[in-house]
Amino acid sequence: MLFYFVWQTDDKGVFSTTLSEEYSLMARTFNLTEEQVWNLTFKSIDYIFGGENLKDDLKELWKTEKEKIISSL
């Protein structure tokens, strides 16, 4: 069986966390590399509430940011 998931937080006020903190916790908990975390964030763009043009634009932007993001970790 194959399934996809998207890591998110939509109750920031309730849990006093940010999406960045959630991704960090996920990486530590599941022993993920920076590349694996980046791939998850990239794939999550497919599941946003937005049109295909917006998704394509975000994917292009995210690709250009990849090296800066990973090298800063």
C-alpha positions in Angstrom: 0.0 0.0 0.0 1.3 3.4 -0.9 0.2 6.6 0.8 1.3 10.2 1.1 1.2 12.6 4.0 1.7 16.3 4.6 3.2 17.6 7.8 1.4 20.7 9.0 0.3 22.6 12.0 -3.0 24.4 11.8 -3.4 25.0 15.6 -0.5 27.3 16.3 -2.3 29.1 19.0 -3.3 25.9 20.8 0.0 24.1 20.6 2.3 27.1 20.7 4.4 25.9 17.8 5.4 26.8 14.3 5.6 24.8 11.1 9.4 25.0 11.2 9.4 23.6 14.8 7.1 20.8 13.6 9.4 19.9 10.7 12.4 20.0 13.1 10.6 17.6 15.5 9.7 15.3 12.6 13.2 15.2 11.4 14.6 14.3 14.8 11.9 11.8 15.6 12.1 9.9 12.3 15.9 10.5 11.8 15.3 12.3 8.5 18.1 14.0 6.5 17.8 17.6 5.3 17.2 16.3 1.8 14.3 14.1 3.0 12.7 17.0 4.8 13.1 19.2 1.8 11.5 16.6 -0.4 8.5 16.4 2.0 8.1 20.2 2.0 8.3 20.2 -1.8 5.7 17.5 -2.2 3.4 19.2 0.2 2.9 22.0 -2.5 0.8 19.5 -4.4 -1.8 19.6 -1.6 -2.3 23.3 -1.0 -5.6 25.0 -1.7 -4.6 26.7 -4.9 -4.6 26.4 -8.7 -2.0 24.5 -10.7 -0.4 27.8 -11.8 0.2 28.8 -8.2 1.5 25.3 -7.4 3.9 25.4 -10.4 5.1 28.9 -9.3 5.7 27.8 -5.8 7.6 24.7 -6.9 9.9 26.8 -9.1 10.5 29.2 -6.2 11.1 26.3 -3.8 13.6 24.7 -6.2 15.6 28.0 -6.3 15.7 28.2 -2.5 16.8 24.6 -2.0 20.5 25.1 -1.7 20.1 28.1 0.6 17.7 26.2 2.9 19.7 23.0 3.1 23.1 24.8 3.5 21.7 26.8 6.4 20.7 23.8 8.4 
